[in-house]
Structures are given as C-alpha cells and as structure tokens.
Amino acid sequence: MKTIYVLNGPNLNLLGQREPEIYGRETLADVEASCARVAAGAGMEIRFLQSNHEGALVDWIHEARQAAAGIVINPAAFSHSSVAILDALNAFEGPVIEVHISNVHRREPFRHRSYVSLRADGVIAGCGVEGYELALKRIATLLG
C-alpha cells in the first residue's frame, strides 16, 4: 500500500477555532479522518502530521524520500517564506500537491506568492478542507 504524507504547517492545529470565517469549523482531526477515508478508498494510507516549526516539516519531507509515494502539504504561512521547505521538496521525487484552505489569491498581496508552488505538481486553493480530499485524489491519479 502506498503511503502519502499529509503535512500541515503553523497554526493549523487551531483549525476550527482560529478565524472560522476564513478556515471553517472543521478541526484538524476532522481533516485527518476524511483524508484517511479518501486514501483508503484509493488503496493508499496516510501519515498525517502538523507542526508549527519549519524544521520539523523539513525533517518529515526528508523522511518521506524513503517512506512515501507522494506528499500533500499545506505549508500555511511557510508558503510565503520558506526556501528550506522548497529545497526539501525539490529533493523529493514523488508528486507533491500544495493545499490552501482559503483562496490565498483573494487575500493580502503577500499571500499571492508561494515558494512551495515552484515545486508542486498541483495547487488547490479556496476549496476549504475539501481541498485535502481533492489533493489525495490527484495524487492517486498521478501515481496511477
């Protein structure tokens, strides 16, 4: 069974509590459950992780080089600032799908640029937490 890493950046541990008018009321646990269901339906399994620390995300991307067939990543605020995450993703050979719960292109101008997008095979933004499910379906397609 193919393993997909689902990585979540800073403040996503507060999903459902922080700015629900932007990010919705679903919690990160709800997202994990829906991802596990979609992955299982596609014959995959997930490793679902969240950190507020850039280095932890980099370490998990490095780990994924040996352990994962693909990565779904919501880098959150690190999208706009982390060359380290971009460099780590560039060393990963499988498909990468970037997810943003909100439509970052309708928000502040600094959110319009993502370093992660320079590596991502696809970007899903503005679909709420359903974007994670769409990302997993796309990974399954890319993996054949």
N, C-alpha and C positions, 0 to 999 in steps of 0.2 A: 504494500500500500504506500502510495506517495505521500510524503509529509510536506505540508505547506506551513511556513512560518507566517503568522499574522502578528505584526509588530505595531505597537501603539506608543506614540510619544507623549510629551509632557501634557499634564492636566487632563488627559483622557480618563484617568482614574476617577475624575469628578463628573464623568458623563452622567446625565440625568439630573444633576444638581446644579451644575455651572451653566449659566446662560441658556436655560431650556428653550427660550425663544429662538435661539440660533441652532443649538445642537440637539434639541428634542429631549424627551423624558426617559428614553431607554437608557439603561445602565450599561456599563462595560460588560457586566455578567450576561445581560440580555444579548449583547452583540456576540459574545463568545458562544452562547448556546445556539444562536442562529447560524453562526459560521460552522460550528461542529455539525449541525444538521445538513447544511448545504454540502459541506465537504464529504460527509459520509454518503450522501446521495450520488456524489460524483466518484466514489471509490477512493477518496483521499482522507487523510487525517490532518488535524491542525496542531500546531504548537502555538498557543495564544499567549502573548507576553506584552507587558506595559512597563515603561519606566519614564521617570521624569529626568533621567540622566543620559546625556548623549553617549557617553562611553559604554553604557550597558547596551544600548541599541547597536552600536558598532560591534561589540563583542558577540551579540546574537547573530548579526549578519555574517560575521566570520564563522561562527558555528554552523550557520546554515549552508556554508560552502560544502560541508561534508554531510550534512544531515537532511537537507531539504531539496525538494524539486523546484520550488518556487517561493516567492515572498510577496505577501500583501503587506503594505506598510502605510500607516497613517502617521507621518512624521510630525504632525501638528506644527507647532511653532518652529521646530528644527528644519522644516521645509525651506524656510526663507534665510537660513543662516548656516547650515551645516555642510561644509565641504567634506568634513570627516565622514559623514553618513554617505554622501555621494561617492567618495573614494572607496568605501567599504562595499557599496552596491556595485561599483564598477568591477570589483574583484569576484563578484558572484556571477556564475554562468547561466543560471536558470532565469525564467521570466520573473519580472517584477512589475507589480501593479500598485500605483500610488492611489490612495483614497483620502478624500477630504469630505467630511460630513456636510459642511456648508459649501456654498458656491463662493470660493475664495475670490473669484473674478468680479463679484458684486460687492466686495468688501474694501477695506483700506488698500491703497495702492501698493504698500509694501508686501501684501499677501499675494500679489499677482505673479510674483516670481518664485519659482521653486527650484532649488538645486537638484532635488530628487527627480524632478521631471526630466532632467537631462539624461537620466539612466532608465527611467521607467519605460516599459513596453506599452503601458496604457495609464491613463489618469482618469479617475472617476471623481467628480466634484459636484456637490449640490444635490445629491440623491439621498441625503440623510444617512442613517445607519444601514439602509438597504444597499448602499454603495459597497459595503464589505461583501455582501452576497454576490453582487454583480462582479466584483473583483475575483472572487473564488471561481465563479462560472467561467470567467475569461481565462483564468489560469488553467482550468481543466481543459478548455479548448486549445490553448497554446501547447499544452503538454500532450494533447492527442489522446 
